[in-house]
Every structure is written in structure tokens, then in C-alpha cells.
Amino acid sequence: MLEEILLLEMGILQNRFETDKANNNIYEIEDNKKLVSKFIDSLEYELTKAQKHVIAEIYKELKAGKIVNRLIQGM
């Protein structure tokens, strides 16, 4: 069972690597940054330092043309 999960995970990582390598898009995110900031300002709580750090990483990866798939959670 563990070997099957490991093989599945390795296949997923290989697929992601190949997709990132083939992706030549550089995403325009400046307008979306304003939208994200507006959303964050509408929250009833302050984002944690870690959440803010992850958002900055996402922007950096999008600018580099990487495909980003993240879940930001916490309180």
C-alpha cells in the first residue's frame, strides 16, 4: 500500500514538473493584487504573518509563470 502511494505521488510530482517546464505563460497579476487586497481588507480578522508570507510566495511564483495550487488556512 505504501509503495502504491509513493508511486502515485512520484507520478503527480513528475506531471507537475513537466507542466511547469512547458508553461511559458507569465501571469499579469497587478490588477488582481488590488482585488486580493480589497478582499483581505474586507475580512473581519488580520491575516497571520505566515499567511501574508504565503500570499507573497504565490505572487512570486505566478510572476515566474509557475502554476500555483495552494490552500491557505488558519486563523
C-alpha positions as CSV (number, residue, x, y, z in Angstrom):
1,M,0.0,0.0,0.0
2,L,2.8,2.4,0.9
3,E,4.6,1.7,-2.3
4,E,1.5,2.4,-4.3
5,I,1.0,5.8,-2.6
6,L,4.7,6.6,-3.2
7,L,4.4,5.8,-6.9
8,L,1.3,7.9,-7.2
9,E,3.0,10.8,-5.5
10,M,6.0,10.5,-7.7
11,G,3.8,10.5,-10.8
12,I,2.0,13.6,-9.6
13,L,5.3,15.4,-9.0
14,Q,6.7,14.4,-12.4
15,N,3.5,15.6,-14.1
16,R,3.7,18.9,-12.2
17,F,7.4,19.3,-13.1
18,E,6.7,18.7,-16.8
19,T,3.7,21.1,-16.8
20,D,5.8,23.8,-15.1
21,K,8.6,23.3,-17.6
22,A,6.2,23.5,-20.6
23,N,4.3,26.6,-19.2
24,N,5.6,29.7,-20.9
25,N,2.9,32.0,-19.5
26,I,3.8,34.9,-17.3
27,Y,0.7,35.9,-15.5
28,E,-0.3,39.5,-15.2
29,I,-1.3,39.9,-11.6
30,E,-1.1,43.6,-10.7
31,D,-4.8,44.2,-11.2
32,N,-5.6,41.0,-9.3
33,K,-3.4,42.2,-6.4
34,K,-5.8,45.1,-5.9
35,L,-8.7,42.7,-5.9
36,V,-7.0,40.4,-3.4
37,S,-6.1,43.4,-1.2
38,K,-9.7,44.5,-1.3
39,F,-10.8,41.0,-0.3
40,I,-8.3,40.8,2.6
41,D,-9.3,44.3,3.8
42,S,-12.9,43.0,4.0
43,L,-12.1,40.2,6.4
44,E,-13.1,40.6,10.0
45,Y,-9.6,39.5,11.1
46,E,-6.0,40.2,10.4
47,L,-4.0,37.6,8.4
48,T,-1.2,35.9,10.2
49,K,2.4,36.6,9.2
50,A,2.6,33.1,7.7
51,Q,-0.5,33.7,5.6
52,K,0.9,37.0,4.3
53,H,4.2,35.3,3.5
54,V,2.4,32.6,1.5
55,I,0.5,35.2,-0.5
56,A,3.8,36.9,-1.4
57,E,5.2,33.5,-2.5
58,I,2.1,32.9,-4.7
59,Y,2.6,36.3,-6.4
60,K,6.3,35.5,-6.9
61,E,5.5,32.1,-8.5
62,L,2.8,33.5,-10.7
63,K,5.1,36.2,-12.0
64,A,7.6,33.4,-12.8
65,G,4.9,31.6,-14.8
66,K,4.6,28.7,-12.4
67,I,1.2,27.0,-11.9
68,V,0.2,27.5,-8.3
69,N,-2.2,25.3,-6.3
70,R,-2.3,26.2,-2.7
71,L,-4.7,26.2,0.2
72,I,-4.2,29.0,2.8
73,Q,-5.7,28.2,6.1
74,G,-5.6,29.2,9.7
75,M,-6.9,31.9,12.0
